[in-house]
C-alpha cells in the first residue's frame, strides 16, 4: 500500500476570525529559510574568528528555529562578546559577500585545513565521502560544507537575526571528548518575524512549567532525593488524581480493564523481551536479591504479556484491552533532564490490546477515537501525525512489518486524519503512529504513541485458541495517550500558563471574608461547597480585601468569592472569575448548581452570566 505524504489535522471548530499572527515556518518547511540560517552559521563563524583568532571551528548546522556553531575557544564567551559578534556579523552581511561552492580533492581539502590549523575539520574530513565540497564566504573565509546557502549575504536581513545564548557542548556529543562552546542564534526573512519569534519566546518563558510548578506549589524535584525524581505536592497531587480518574473513566467506557504490575522483575524477563539487547543504555543497573538479579522496569509491556500468558484465551475473548498507569524508571543523562519533561521516574498511561489480525483496523481506529476524546478534554485539538516506518536496527520479517504498517494506514484513512511519513523512525519491534499536540503558542509536543508489535507475542510464545481448535499468535498493540503523566502535566501547565480550567483546578473557589463577623457564614458556605464536591477554602490570613484578592490572583484561583454583610443578608457571594470576569452577586444555590455542572461536564468556567451594566 502506498504511503501518502500528507500534513497535520485540526479536530476542532474554527474560532472567531482574528488577525492572523505572523507566520513562523520551521526551517524544514521553507527552503529559503534553510539557506538563510545555514548561511548565518557561516557568517557567525567568520565573525568569531575575526574577533577571536584563537577560536577553532567545528560544526554549524541549522535548527528548526535558527542555527548554532560550536567553537573551541581558550576563554568563555561572555554576553558582551555576543553583542560584539552580532555587530561584526552585521558588518559582514553589509559587505554583500558571495557564497560560492567549490569541489576539491581530499588532498586539497586536507592541505587547506592544516594551513588553517583546524584539527576538528580534519576529523570531519576523514568521515566525508566524495565529492568534497567547500563553501567560501568572500575571499577570506571558507568551511567544509555540503550546503545549501544563499548566493550572497545581501540575501540576509541584518535586522532579522539575533544571537541568543552560549551553552556547553561536547565534541561529537561525547562526554569523553573536549567541551566546546555553542553559540545559538535565530534568523528570519523579515524583522516582523524576528519580533514575533521573540514575543513567543518570552511567552514560553512566562509559561515555563518549572516556575509555575513552584509558584503554584504543585510539584518539586528535590536534590537530596536525586535528579529526575518528582515530588507531587498536595495541590499537584489533587490535579493528578483528577486526570487519572478521568483517564480511568474514559478507559472503562471504551472497554478496557485495569492492571497493576510490579516495579521490578528478574533480569531474565528483560532478556526474553529483548530490552536488554535494544534498551540497555536507558535501563538502571540490576540489583541482586536472594541470588537473583532484578531490574527496575523501563516499560510495562512485558508485565502485560506475562498476564496474558497466565491464561489460555479463546478467539471469542479477543480483543482483550488492558490499561495501566504504571510507573517506570529510565536512566537519563544529567544534561538532558528538564523539569517534568525529562525525568528518571515517571508514570506511563500504558495500554495493550491483544486481538485477531482481522481486528487490527477497528482496534486502531478505536484507539484514535479515544485519544481524540481524552486530549480534546484538555483543549488540545490540533495534531500533527507521523507514521514511523521500519528502522535499520529492527527485528521481524518483511511480511510482518508490511502487515503492521498497512494496519496503521487503514485506521488513519478511516479516521480521516492526514499524516506524514517518518521513514525509519519506528521502534525496533514494529511501526507506529506518533501524535504531536499543538499548544497555545504554536509549539508541537510529542505525546501519544500507537504501535503494532509482532515481536513480544513471538518472544513469549503467546497463543489463543482459534475457531478450528488450533493455537494461533495474537496481534499486540501498544499505546499511550498522555505518553507519561509527568510530561503531559508539564505540557498542559504551559498550555494553560497555570490558568487551569475550573474542573481541573486544585483549588476552585476561595472565600474572602472581609471581616471576622462574616466568618461563620463563610464556614457555612464552605461546608456546602465541600459537600457538593467543590474544592474550596477560606482565606484565613486576616489581610485586607485587596491583598486577599491579589494573593488569590497570584495563585490563579479560578473563582474568588468576596463575603461582606450584604452577601450574608442575601445568602449570596460576590464572585470574580479569572475567565468570566466580575460576575457580581450570585446566590449560593446558583453557584452550587453551576459548579457541580462545570465539574460534571469538565468546563473551563462556571457558565454564569455577567450582571447587566
C-alpha positions, 0 to 999 in steps of 0.5 A: 500500500502506498504511503501518502505524504500528507500534513497535520489535522485540526479536530476542532471548530474554527474560532472567531476570525482574528488577525492572523499572527505572523507566520513562523515556518520551521526551517524544514518547511521553507527552503529559503529559510534553510539557506538563510540560517545555514548561511548565518552559521557561516557568517557567525563563524567568520565573525568569531574568528575575526574577533577571536583568532584563537577560536577553532571551528567545528560544526554549524548546522541549522535548527528548526528555529535558527542555527548554532556553531560550536567553537573551541575557544581558550576563554568563555564567551561572555554576553558582551562578546555576543553583542560584539559578534552580532555587530561584526556579523552585521558588518559582514552581511553589509559587505554583500559577500558571495557564497560560492561552492567549490569541489576539491580533492581530499588532498586539497581539502586536507592541505587547506585545513592544516594551513588553517590549523583546524584539527576538528575539520580534519576529523570531519574530513576523514568521515566525508565521502566524495565529492568534497565540497567547500563553501567560501564566504568572500575571499577570506573565509571558507568551511567544509560544507555540503550546503545549501546557502544563499548566493550572497549575504545581501540575501540576509536581513541584518535586522532579522537575526539575533544571537541568543545564548552560549551553552556547553557542548561536547565534541561529537556529543561525547562526554569523553571528548573536549567541551566546546562552546555553542553559540545559538542564534535565530534568523528570519526573512523579515524583522516582523518575524524576528519580533514575533519569534521573540514575543513567543519566546518570552511567552514560553518563558512566562509559561515555563512549567518549572516556575509555575510548578513552584509558584503554584506549589504543585510539584518539586524535584528535590536534590537530596532525593536525586535528579529526575525524581518528582515530588507531587505536592498536595495541590499537584497531587489533587490535579493528578488524581483528577486526570487519572480518574478521568483517564480511568473513566474514559478507559472503562467506557471504551472497554478496557480493564485495569492492571497493576504490575510490579516495579521490578522483575528478574533480569531474565524477563528483560532478556526474553523481551529483548530490552536488554539487547535494544534498551540497555543504555536507558535501563538502571543497573540490576540489583541482586536479591536472594541470588537473583538479579532484578531490574527496575522496569523501563516499560510495562509491556512485558508485565502485560504479556506475562498476564496474558500468558497466565491464561489460555484465551479463546478467539471469542475473548479477543480483543482483550484491552488492558490499561495501566498507569504504571510507573517506570524508571529510565536512566537519563543523562544529567544534561538532558533532564528538564523539569517534568519533561525529562525525568528518571521516574515517571508514570506511563498511561500504558495500554495493550490490546491483544486481538485477531489480525482481522481486528487490527483496523477497528482496534486502531481506529478505536484507539484514535477515537479515544485519544481524540476524546481524552486530549480534546478534554484538555483543549488540545485539538490540533495534531500533527501525525507521523507514521514511523516506518521500519528502522535499520536496527529492527527485528521481524520479517518483511511480511510482518512489518508490511502487515503492521504498517498497512494496519496503521494506514487503514485506521488513519484513512478511516479516521480521516486524519492526514499524516506524514511519513517518518521513514525509519523512525519506528521502534525496533519491534514494529511501526507506529503512529506518533501524535504531536499536540499543538499548544497555545503558542504554536509549539508541537509536543510529542505525546501519544504513541500507537504501535503494532508489535509482532515481536513480544507475542513471538518472544513469549510464545503467546497463543489463543485458541482459534475457531478450528481448535488450533493455537494461533499468535495474537496481534499486540498493540501498544499505546499511550495517550498522555505518553507519561503523566509527568510530561503531559502535566508539564505540557498542559501547565504551559498550555494553560500558563497555570490558568487551569480550567475550573474542573481541573483546578486544585483549588476552585473557589476561595472565600474572602471574608472581609471581616471576622463577623462574616466568618461563620457564614463563610464556614457555612458556605464552605461546608456546602461547597465541600459537600457538593464536591467543590474544592474550596477554602477560606482565606484565613490570613486576616489581610485586607480585601485587596491583598486577599484578592491579589494573593488569590490572583497570584495563585490563579484561583479560578473563582474568588468569592468576596463575603461582606454583610450584604452577601450574608443578608442575601445568602449570596457571594460576590464572585470574580472569575479569572475567565468570566470576569466580575460576575457580581452577586450570585446566590449560593444555590446558583453557584452550587448548581453551576459548579457541580455542572462545570465539574460534571461536564469538565468546563473551563468556567462556571457558565454564569452570566455577567450582571447587566451594566 
